[in-house]
Amino acid sequence: MKHAENITVGISIGDLNGIGGEIVLKTFEDSRMLDFCTPVIFASIKVMSFFKSHFNSEINFNSIHNIDQLVHGKVNVFNCWKEPVDIEFGKEDLKIGGYAIKSLEDATKALKNNDIDVLVTAPINKHNIQSEKFKFPGHTDYLAQELGGESLMFMITDTLRVGLFTDHVPVKDIASHITAELIEQKIGTVYDSLKRDFKIQKPKIAVLGINPHTGDNGVIGSEDDDVLRPTLQKIKETGKLVFGPYAADSFFGSNNYKNFDAIIASYHDQGLVPFKTLSFGQGVNFTAGLSKVRTSPDHGTAFEIAGQGKADENSFKEAVFSAIQIFKNRRSYEKLTKNPLRKAPRKEHR
């Protein structure tokens, strides 16, 4: 029987030629992990046995073909395919990309059916996953379609949370993507996530400018003055504690980021370069705004070290911990907001 606090963690295996298999094995070699979560790896027992042998792991797997066979206290492997797979560490391979997508699709289906509580995704290669059937830049866009909601890439640690107005958008197109509507939507998603997923009652959010020095009064671009500032003022008038825009170049070096519950950057590198500099190996990519909880490590497939036993599992382990904690926070928030205290009936005085 499932313990009340034992969360079922679904794991999509990612690119089999990358470091996904290694970091999953290393994470669950610590048997204490099974005290508070039950992992379900979406792959095949043949593939996981190959990884076990290659990396000299002592993990014992429970092989299952449907979710009803899941055993708590074991590392479960849900068989998504039967055929053997040729794994060549470090090689980009379209066929291997197909297995990464098969794993993701089966894990997402289980998440939608409530067969698993949360999803943690091992890294994929964004190029070799593309096909006639799968035309998404990565996990986030696919999961947004499947799970519903306004998805937002939210990079998190215990002390730092960075969201983005635009994520996988070419630099030349960034300014045209940042509209008043997008700003309101993304800030709303971050604000709601901080309350629901992180138990922060009055979130304080900092916003970084679009242009260097936030445009220098229009000398280096007008977008900050024309779009960003007026929209932030409008949001402030609703009572949300939103501040900025701040010049991005000095914001992190001055430690100003420590004064806020979250920072929203205008584009990918503006937010992720400082985030990964400050917390690489400990950071987690959380997809905020979805109906279900999904996290992943803050790194990619690392083909250059795949198969060598050198991969650091800490970010993946943190992704598991974060998914569990966010799931619990969300569950308690929903209980609080779903069942407001009813007014006690008045006592009649006689």
Salt bridges, closest charged atoms under 4 A:
GLU5 OE1 - LYS328 NZ 3.34
GLU5 OE2 - ARG331 NH2 3.45
GLU22 OE2 - LYS26 NZ 2.71
ASP30 OD2 - ARG32 NH2 2.91
GLU88 OE2 - LYS91 NZ 3.55
GLU92 OE2 - HIS127 ND1 2.45
GLU105 OE1 - LYS133 NZ 3.93
ASP106 OD1 - LYS102 NZ 3.39
ASP117 OD2 - LYS2 NZ 2.80
GLU132 OE1 - LYS135 NZ 3.70
GLU146 OE1 - LYS112 NZ 2.87
ASP173 OD1 - LYS172 NZ 3.33
GLU184 OE2 - LYS234 NZ 3.09
ASP197 OD1 - ARG330 NE 2.81
ASP225 OD1 - ARG229 NH1 2.54
ASP269 OD1 - HIS268 ND1 2.76
GLU334 OE2 - ARG196 NH2 2.81
